[in-house]
Amino acid sequence: MTKLLEEALADAHLLPEHQQVRLAHFIKRLVREPEKMNGDAYWEMLLADPRSDDLLERLAQEAEDEIARGEAIDLDALCKR
């Protein structure tokens, strides 16, 4: 086992149990079925993390602020026309 992987696994014990379980499933799948690990699986794992809710809310607020300042286009509004 590489030093980096040892460090990553050592750090994993700091995660809450539900995140450790999710990480373990991800690693097992990556090792046993690498052909099934595509971008979608990676994003599914990231979005399943409860911390992603806060990040997505912040990003949505930033987008709304940019639209309000006229720095971005509201694509949702364009689709409704």
Secondary structure as GFF3:
##gff-version 3
##sequence-region A 1 81
A	DSSP	alpha_helix	3	12	.	.	.	ID=ss1
A	DSSP	alpha_helix	17	32	.	.	.	ID=ss2
A	DSSP	three_ten_helix	34	36	.	.	.	ID=ss3
A	DSSP	alpha_helix	39	48	.	.	.	ID=ss4
A	DSSP	alpha_helix	51	68	.	.	.	ID=ss5
A	DSSP	alpha_helix	75	80	.	.	.	ID=ss6
###
